[in-house]
Amino acid sequence: MENPLIPFLRDLAENNHKEWMDAHRGRYVHAREFLLAEVEELLQGIVVFEPMLEPLKPKDCVFRQNRDIRFSADKRPYKTNMAAYFAVGGKKSNGPGYYLHVEPGGSFLACGIWMPPADVLKRIRQEIDYAGGELDALLRHSTIKGYFNGLEGEQLKTSPRDYPADHPYIDYLRHKSFILSKPLTDEQITNGVYKMLALQAFERAKPFNDFLSRALEDVEDGSGLL
């Protein structure tokens, strides 16, 4: 089956309004169903090294297309990407996971946790304070270093409260997100190679996600965190 994702999303970006979407509803449904099938295939590969994700269904992972414009100055009604998040609890999880982002000229894979709530961020920083050497070692290991772009995510300009500026792992403690990412080309999305690359990247990043998950072992907020 021909991959419809990039052509549909490119046209949606140029016609981001309800009238166009209504007139091309069939294309949207086809693209979403295609993505759900791809996500199902990815899930089958991911559970080999993340068996706790076995209960997930594709619909648990794929984000909706409509944007929440209630508090946004940008009133475009639709996202110009399609995305899926593979984590305990699915796309609603506040915990670490594996992310697929499909967007013309801007597709990528990511692992880790993006902008966690304050209680989760506090626990991650506590884990870094306690075992920052372990995090540093795994980020410097050849499995991760050179394959990803290094640790990404928004950072504080100053030290977080309760941590001195000369802390040996202050560069990690300043992070408000903890992300590893790898870009994908439109061609890799279209020809399906991205699925192999995704499974390679996600498995490489598992020790990083395990570190983050360990910090959250006692969190019980109903979000599906361990």
Secondary structure, DSSP 4 states (H G I P E B T S, - for coil): ----HHHHHHHHHHS-SHHHHHHTHHHHHHHHHHHHHHHHHHHHHHTTT-GGGTT--HHHHBPPSB---TT-S----B-SSEEEEESTTGGG--S-EEEEEE-TTTEEEEEEESS--HHHHHHHHHHHHHHHHHHHHHHHSTTTBTTB--SBS-B-SSPPTTS-TT-TTHHHHTBS-EEEEEEE-HHHHHHSHHHHHHHHHHHHHHHHHHHHHHHTTT--SSSS--
